Amino acid sequence: MKLPITSVASERREAAFSRREGLMLFGLGAAGLVVRPGRLMAAGETHTVTAHNRAPDGAQMAFAPAVLHIAPGDTVDFRHADRGHNVQSFDEMQPDGGVSFGGTIGEEISVTFDVEGTYGYFCQPHLAMGMIGYVLVGDFTINLDQVRTTSNALRGPMAARRVEEYFEQIALIGSGV
């Protein structure tokens, strides 16, 4: 029985090709990572929430989407379809260690959410009209009861209707529907 004849040079070429292939694959995988101080994280997605006088679903003075579920490390760009709006987080509606955020009227901001939980936010000039929204990050149930209690204390009939509507959406997200 004859054994295949291989040369040392051909074995080196095969090993070099495998090493080069491995480095290319490593490089492609690393392209999807972002270096943060002290750790490597997957690069997050960017989502957009827009402030409207009349949202695409017909709601007046509303954010679209008003309820957004994202992964930790994702970024939300808060933009304005119409003038006269801002976005401001409710300090009482965020998880421990969560980031407060806010912009002035007309200012568009981007917020990266690294801490899991539910974040409530509003448009300051239109809060009485129920212009509120929620960002749900990862396991958003961590502080959901606290956010629900604080949301239920918001004043005004429009705010109460929106809280009820949005918490129905949150319940569907939580059930996996």
N, C-alpha and C positions, 0 to 999 in steps of 0.2 A: 504494500500500500504506500502510495506516494503522499507525502505531506506537502501542502502548498509552500512554495518558496517565497519568502518575503525578505526584503532587504531592510536594514536599519533605517535607511533614508526614507523608504516609503512609509515605514511606521511613524517616523518623525513628521512627515507631511500630514498623515492622517491625524496625529495628535495635535499638530499645529492648527489644522482646519477645525478640529473639535474645540480647541481652546478659543479660536477666533469666533466660532459660532456661539460658544458660551458667553463670550464677552459682548457680542452683539445682542444676544437675548437679555443679558443683564442690563445693558444700556437701554434697551427698549422698556424693560420693566422699571428701571430707575427713572425714566422720563415721566412716568406717572406718579412719582413721589415728590413731595415738597419737603425740604428740610426746615424744621422748626427747631428752636433752641432746645437741645437735649433729647430730641426724638425725631423719628421719621414718620410722616403721616401721608396717607393717600391724598392726592390733590382733590379738593372738594369741587362740587358743582356750583354753578351760579344760577340763581333763580331771580325772577323779577316780580315785584309787587308794585302795582300802579295805583295812584290816587286819582279818583274820578269824581266829577260833579254828577255824572250819570254813568255807572259801570256798564260793561257789556251785557250783564243780565238784567239791566233796567233799574237797578237800585240806585237811589240818589245818595250822594255823599258817601261813597263806599270805596274800599280797597278791593282790588281784583288781582289774585284771589284773596279773599279775606281770611281763609284758613289754609295754611301751607304746611305740609309735612316734609321735612328735610332730614338729611343725615348730619351727624356732628362733623364739623369742619366745612360745611357748605356755607356759601355766601348768599345773602339776599340783597339785591339792588332795589332800593325803594325809589321809584320814579314817579313823575307827575304827568298825567295825561291832560290835566287842566290846571290853571293857576290857582293860587290861594291856599295851597295845602302844605302840611308838614307831616312828619312822622316822629313820634315820641314814645318811648317805652314807658309802661307803667312800672315804677320801681317795685310795687307790691306784687307784680305779676311776672316774676322770673324766678328761676331756680337759684339756690345758693351757688354763688360763684359765677352766675350769669352776668353778662355785660349789659349795662344800661346804654341806651343810644337815643339820639334825637338830632333833629336838624331844624333850622329856621324855616320860615315860610318860603316856599319855592326851592329850598335846598334839597338836592337829591343825594342820598347817602347809600353807602354799602356797608353791611354788617356781616361779619363772619361769626357763626354760632358754633362754639366748641363744646359748650356744656349742655348736656341733655336736659330736657324739660320743656315746659310750655312758657312762652313769652307773649304777653299781651302788649299791644301798642295802639295808638290813636292819633288822630289829627286834632291838634289843639283847638283850632277855630271851629271845628265841626263835631266835637265830642258830644255836645247836647243833641246832635242829629244822629247819633249812633255810629259815627265814623270810627270804627274800631276793627282790629284784626288780631289774629293769633299765628305765631310761628311755632310749630311743634317740632322739636329736635329729638331725633332718636327715640328713646323711651321717654315720651313726653308725659307719662302718667306720674312721674316723680313728684311734681308740685301741682298736679291738675286740680285737686280739691281746693287748694289755696287760691288758685286762679279763678275757679268757679265761684267761690265765696266772694272774692273781691269784685268779680264781674257782675254778680247779682246785686251788688251795692251801688252800681252805676245809676245815676239819676236820668230820668226821662223815659217816656214810653218807647221812643225809637231805639234807644240803647237797650232797653229790656227785650224788645222783639229781636234785635240783632243777636244779643247774647244767647237767647233761646235757640235761634236758628243756627248760630255757629256751633253751639255745643251739641246740637243734633249731628252736624257734620263731623265734629270731633269724635263723637260716639261711634259713627260709622267707620271712621279711620281706625279707631281703637279695636273695632271688631273685625277688622281686616276686609271689610266690604269695599 
